[in-house]
Amino acid sequence: MLLRYSILILFWVGIEWLYFKIARYYAIVDKPNARSSHHLVTIRGGGIIFPIAILVGIFNEQPIKWLLILALLLISVLSFIDDIRNLDSKLRLLLQSIAVASMLYLFSAQFSMMGIILLFILITGVINAYNFMDGINGITVLYSIVTLGSMYWVKQIVPSVLSDQLFIALSSSLLVFGFFNVRKKAACFSGDVGSVSLAFIFCFLLLKITISTNFSWWILFLGIYGIDSVFTITCRIFRKEPLMQAHRSHFYQYLANEAGWTHIQVSLLFAVAQLILNMFVVYSFTSKQIWLALIPLFAFLTIYIIFRLRFEGAQRLFVRYTTG
């Protein structure tokens, strides 16, 4: 396993090095604007190694899930094109929907039509929320390491939910990307191609775990992102802002842009909070006490709301918001 890890790490470093050269040549970069949380022109799309890692993992599984591969390719290529040039939001949503529907087809025998529709809405929302949360150095990779590591922990209890091949390929790519991204001045950003592909495979794995264990609360492995995303969307609805319009009104953006926290401090805060929540979720499953997963969720939600109201105030949150 160590040899395979070492080889893959060298492989991802090589892929990133090659991509950096291509990105610089074709100017695939993120230029700071009024909504940015960074101040330097930075390479975008460094997360291209994530869908490649997922494909490496899936191709080493038997039987090969060809429909999942095609869905992943569709949503990853779409996201990479969106990194290069902004696609029409309706076209992006349509192609995302096709990819999500293809993934859910693999589970169609386990759910009713109504269940599939609800899962479609939930997964589409999770994928876009995961993408929106990718706005500062380190947040996506640290949060994803916690999420994937927690799934590997569950694998020790329910062995069939995550293959060693996929875990090794994806975790090694996260470590390499983290080397370039978890720093004061990031060498690259994940881009939509990275955050969307990670969200896509995490949704697939969480759904697989849910079916294998008949335990529905694994979705809380994404609970901290969920709290910030749902609360921020609620505030934007109150402010009558277009939900698909780019913004920087998430709490993590406020902490990084206006409260004086460093990107790494904010990213660690979200990752550690999610790790604590995940520990309770796993223990609630092993002890068969569901309430143990809900108590920390409501505790984090309460703390989150109190701190947002204290730091930003109800006027800013629900009446108006400026980026100045």
C-alpha positions as CSV (number, residue, x, y, z in Angstrom):
1,M,0.0,0.0,0.0
2,L,2.9,2.4,0.8
3,L,4.5,1.7,-2.5
4,R,1.3,2.3,-4.4
5,Y,0.7,5.6,-2.4
6,S,4.2,6.8,-3.2
7,I,3.8,6.1,-6.9
8,L,0.5,7.8,-7.1
9,I,1.8,10.9,-5.2
10,L,4.6,11.2,-7.8
11,F,2.0,10.7,-10.5
12,W,-0.2,13.5,-9.2
13,V,2.7,15.8,-8.7
14,G,3.6,15.2,-12.4
15,I,0.0,15.8,-13.5
16,E,-0.2,19.1,-11.6
17,W,3.2,20.3,-12.9
18,L,2.1,19.6,-16.5
19,Y,-1.3,21.3,-15.8
20,F,0.4,24.4,-14.4
21,K,2.4,24.8,-17.6
22,I,-0.8,24.4,-19.7
23,A,-2.8,26.7,-17.5
24,R,-0.1,29.4,-17.6
25,Y,0.1,29.1,-21.4
26,Y,-3.6,29.3,-22.0
27,A,-4.2,31.8,-19.1
28,I,-6.6,29.5,-17.1
29,V,-6.4,31.7,-14.1
30,D,-8.5,33.3,-11.5
31,K,-8.3,37.0,-11.5
32,P,-9.3,38.9,-8.3
33,N,-12.5,40.9,-8.4
34,A,-14.9,42.5,-5.9
35,R,-16.3,39.0,-4.8
36,S,-12.9,37.3,-4.5
37,S,-11.3,36.3,-1.3
38,H,-7.8,36.4,-2.8
39,H,-5.6,39.3,-4.2
40,L,-3.3,37.6,-6.6
41,V,-3.8,36.0,-10.1
42,T,-3.8,32.3,-9.4
43,I,-4.0,29.2,-11.5
44,R,-7.6,27.8,-11.6
45,G,-8.5,24.1,-12.1
46,G,-5.7,22.4,-10.1
47,G,-8.4,20.1,-8.9
48,I,-8.4,18.4,-12.3
49,I,-6.5,15.6,-10.6
50,F,-9.6,14.7,-8.5
51,P,-11.8,13.3,-11.3
52,I,-8.7,11.5,-12.7
53,A,-8.0,10.0,-9.3
54,I,-11.7,8.9,-9.0
55,L,-11.5,7.3,-12.5
56,V,-8.3,5.5,-11.5
57,G,-10.0,4.1,-8.4
58,I,-13.2,3.1,-10.2
59,F,-11.3,1.4,-13.0
60,N,-9.6,-0.8,-10.4
61,E,-12.9,-2.0,-9.0
62,Q,-14.8,-5.0,-10.3
63,P,-17.2,-4.8,-11.9
64,I,-16.5,-1.5,-13.5
65,K,-19.4,1.0,-13.1
66,W,-19.4,2.4,-16.6
67,L,-22.5,4.5,-16.1
68,L,-20.9,6.2,-13.1
69,I,-17.8,6.8,-15.1
70,L,-19.7,8.4,-17.9
71,A,-21.7,10.6,-15.4
72,L,-18.4,11.6,-13.7
73,L,-16.8,12.5,-17.1
74,L,-19.8,14.5,-18.1
75,I,-20.0,16.6,-14.9
76,S,-16.2,17.0,-14.7
77,V,-15.7,18.1,-18.3
78,L,-18.6,20.4,-18.0
79,S,-17.1,22.0,-14.8
80,F,-13.6,22.3,-16.4
81,I,-15.1,24.1,-19.4
82,D,-16.9,26.4,-17.0
83,D,-13.5,27.1,-15.3
84,I,-12.2,28.2,-18.7
85,R,-15.2,30.1,-19.9
86,N,-18.4,30.8,-18.0
87,L,-21.2,28.6,-19.3
88,D,-24.8,29.5,-19.4
89,S,-26.3,28.6,-16.0
90,K,-29.3,26.8,-17.7
91,L,-27.0,24.6,-19.8
92,R,-24.8,23.9,-16.8
93,L,-27.8,22.9,-14.7
94,L,-29.2,20.7,-17.5
95,L,-26.0,18.7,-17.9
96,Q,-25.5,18.4,-14.2
97,S,-29.0,17.0,-14.0
98,I,-28.2,14.4,-16.6
99,A,-25.1,13.3,-14.6
100,V,-27.0,13.2,-11.3
101,A,-29.9,11.2,-12.9
102,S,-27.4,8.8,-14.4
103,M,-25.8,8.2,-10.9
104,L,-29.2,7.7,-9.3
105,Y,-30.2,5.2,-12.0
106,L,-27.6,2.8,-10.4
107,F,-29.8,2.9,-7.2
108,S,-33.2,2.9,-8.9
109,A,-34.1,-0.5,-7.6
110,Q,-33.6,0.6,-3.9
111,F,-35.9,3.7,-4.0
112,S,-39.4,4.6,-5.1
113,M,-39.9,7.3,-7.8
114,M,-40.6,9.9,-5.1
115,G,-37.5,8.9,-3.3
116,I,-35.4,9.2,-6.5
117,I,-36.9,12.7,-7.1
118,L,-36.1,13.9,-3.6
119,L,-32.6,12.4,-3.9
120,F,-32.1,14.2,-7.2
121,I,-33.0,17.5,-5.6
122,L,-30.8,16.9,-2.6
123,I,-27.8,15.7,-4.6
124,T,-28.0,18.6,-7.1
125,G,-28.2,21.0,-4.2
126,V,-25.2,19.4,-2.4
127,I,-23.0,19.5,-5.5
128,N,-23.7,23.2,-6.1
129,A,-23.3,24.0,-2.3
130,Y,-19.9,22.2,-2.3
131,N,-18.9,24.2,-5.2
132,F,-20.0,27.5,-3.7
133,M,-18.1,26.7,-0.5
134,D,-14.9,26.5,-2.4
135,G,-13.8,30.1,-2.0
136,I,-10.7,30.3,0.2
137,N,-7.3,28.5,0.4
138,G,-7.5,25.1,2.0
139,I,-11.2,24.8,2.7
140,T,-12.1,22.3,0.0
141,V,-9.1,20.0,0.4
142,L,-9.2,20.0,4.3
143,Y,-12.9,19.4,4.4
144,S,-12.7,16.7,1.8
145,I,-9.9,14.9,3.6
146,V,-12.1,14.8,6.7
147,T,-15.1,13.6,4.7
148,L,-13.1,10.9,2.9
149,G,-11.2,9.9,6.1
150,S,-14.6,9.5,7.9
151,M,-15.9,7.2,5.1
152,Y,-12.7,5.1,5.4
153,W,-13.5,4.9,9.1
154,V,-16.9,3.6,8.3
155,K,-15.3,1.1,5.9
156,Q,-13.7,-0.6,8.9
157,I,-17.2,-1.3,10.2
158,V,-18.9,-1.9,6.8
159,P,-16.1,-3.1,4.5
160,S,-18.1,-2.9,1.2
161,V,-18.8,0.8,1.2
162,L,-15.5,2.2,0.0
163,S,-12.8,0.3,-2.0
164,D,-9.2,0.5,-1.1
165,Q,-8.4,1.4,-4.6
166,L,-10.6,4.5,-4.7
167,F,-9.5,5.6,-1.2
168,I,-5.8,5.4,-2.1
169,A,-6.2,7.2,-5.4
170,L,-8.4,10.0,-4.1
171,S,-6.7,10.5,-0.7
172,S,-3.2,10.7,-2.4
173,S,-4.5,13.3,-4.9
174,L,-6.0,15.3,-2.0
175,L,-2.6,15.3,-0.2
176,V,-0.8,16.5,-3.4
177,F,-3.4,19.2,-4.1
178,G,-3.2,20.3,-0.4
179,F,0.6,20.9,-0.8
180,F,-0.1,23.4,-3.5
181,N,-3.3,24.9,-2.0
182,V,-3.0,24.9,1.8
183,R,-0.8,27.9,2.1
184,K,-1.0,31.7,2.5
185,K,-0.5,32.3,-1.2
186,A,-1.9,29.2,-3.0
187,A,-0.2,28.0,-6.1
188,C,-3.5,26.9,-7.5
189,F,-7.2,26.7,-6.8
190,S,-9.4,23.7,-7.2
191,G,-11.8,25.2,-9.7
192,D,-15.3,23.8,-10.4
193,V,-13.7,20.7,-11.9
194,G,-12.3,19.8,-8.5
195,S,-15.0,20.8,-6.1
196,V,-17.9,19.4,-8.3
197,S,-16.2,16.1,-9.0
198,L,-15.5,15.6,-5.3
199,A,-19.1,16.5,-4.3
200,F,-20.3,14.1,-7.0
201,I,-18.4,11.1,-5.8
202,F,-19.0,11.9,-2.1
203,C,-22.8,11.9,-2.8
204,F,-22.4,8.5,-4.6
205,L,-20.4,7.0,-1.7
206,L,-22.8,8.4,1.0
207,L,-25.8,7.0,-0.8
208,K,-24.0,3.6,-1.1
209,I,-23.2,3.7,2.7
210,T,-26.8,4.6,3.5
211,I,-28.2,1.7,1.5
212,S,-25.6,-0.8,2.9
213,T,-26.2,0.2,6.6
214,N,-29.9,1.2,6.4
215,F,-28.8,4.4,8.4
216,S,-29.9,7.7,7.0
217,W,-27.7,10.1,8.9
218,W,-24.5,9.7,7.0
219,I,-25.5,12.8,5.0
220,L,-24.4,14.7,8.2
221,F,-20.8,14.0,7.0
222,L,-21.5,17.2,4.9
223,G,-23.5,18.8,7.7
224,I,-21.2,21.9,8.4
225,Y,-21.2,22.9,4.7
226,G,-25.0,22.3,4.8
227,I,-25.5,24.7,7.7
228,D,-23.5,27.5,6.1
229,S,-25.1,26.9,2.7
230,V,-28.7,26.7,3.8
231,F,-28.5,29.7,6.2
232,T,-26.8,31.8,3.6
233,I,-29.4,30.9,1.0
234,T,-32.1,31.8,3.5
235,C,-30.5,35.2,4.1
236,R,-30.2,35.8,0.3
237,I,-33.9,35.0,-0.2
238,F,-34.8,37.5,2.5
239,R,-32.6,40.1,0.7
240,K,-34.2,39.2,-2.6
241,E,-30.9,38.4,-4.3
242,P,-30.6,36.1,-7.4
243,L,-29.6,32.8,-6.0
244,M,-27.4,31.8,-9.0
245,Q,-25.5,35.1,-8.9
246,A,-21.9,35.0,-7.6
247,H,-21.5,36.5,-4.1
248,R,-19.3,36.3,-1.0
249,S,-21.9,36.3,1.7
250,H,-21.1,32.9,3.2
251,F,-19.9,33.0,6.8
252,Y,-16.5,31.5,5.9
253,Q,-16.1,34.4,3.4
254,Y,-17.0,37.0,6.1
255,L,-14.4,35.5,8.5
256,A,-11.7,35.5,5.8
257,N,-12.5,38.8,4.2
258,E,-13.7,41.1,6.9
259,A,-13.1,39.5,10.4
260,G,-9.4,39.2,9.9
261,W,-9.0,35.4,10.1
262,T,-6.5,33.8,7.8
263,H,-7.8,31.4,5.1
264,I,-6.1,28.5,6.8
265,Q,-7.7,29.3,10.2
266,V,-11.1,29.4,8.6
267,S,-10.6,26.2,6.7
268,L,-9.4,24.4,9.8
269,L,-12.4,25.7,11.7
270,F,-14.8,24.1,9.2
271,A,-12.8,20.9,8.9
272,V,-12.4,20.4,12.6
273,A,-16.1,21.1,13.2
274,Q,-17.1,18.6,10.6
275,L,-14.7,16.0,12.1
276,I,-16.3,16.4,15.5
277,L,-19.8,16.0,14.0
278,N,-18.6,12.9,12.0
279,M,-17.3,11.3,15.2
280,F,-20.8,11.6,16.8
281,V,-22.5,10.3,13.6
282,V,-20.3,7.2,13.6
283,Y,-20.8,6.6,17.3
284,S,-24.6,7.1,16.9
285,F,-24.5,4.3,14.3
286,T,-22.4,1.9,16.2
287,S,-24.3,2.5,19.5
288,K,-27.8,2.5,17.7
289,Q,-28.6,5.8,19.4
290,I,-29.6,8.2,16.6
291,W,-30.0,11.2,18.9
292,L,-26.2,11.3,19.4
293,A,-25.9,12.5,15.8
294,L,-28.6,15.2,16.2
295,I,-27.3,16.8,19.4
296,P,-24.0,18.1,17.9
297,L,-25.8,19.1,14.7
298,F,-28.2,21.3,16.6
299,A,-25.4,22.5,18.8
300,F,-23.3,23.6,15.8
301,L,-26.4,25.2,14.2
302,T,-27.1,27.2,17.3
303,I,-23.5,28.3,17.7
304,Y,-23.3,29.2,14.1
305,I,-26.5,31.4,14.1
306,I,-25.4,33.1,17.4
307,F,-22.0,34.0,16.0
308,R,-23.4,35.2,12.6
309,L,-25.9,37.4,14.3
310,R,-23.3,38.7,16.8
311,F,-20.6,39.4,14.2
312,E,-22.7,40.5,11.2
313,G,-26.0,41.6,12.7
314,A,-29.6,40.9,11.5
315,Q,-29.6,44.1,9.4
316,R,-26.7,43.0,7.2
317,L,-27.9,39.3,7.1
318,F,-31.6,39.8,6.2
319,V,-32.0,43.3,4.9
320,R,-29.0,44.3,2.8
321,Y,-25.5,43.2,1.9
322,T,-22.7,45.1,0.3
323,T,-19.3,43.8,-0.9
324,G,-17.6,47.1,-0.3
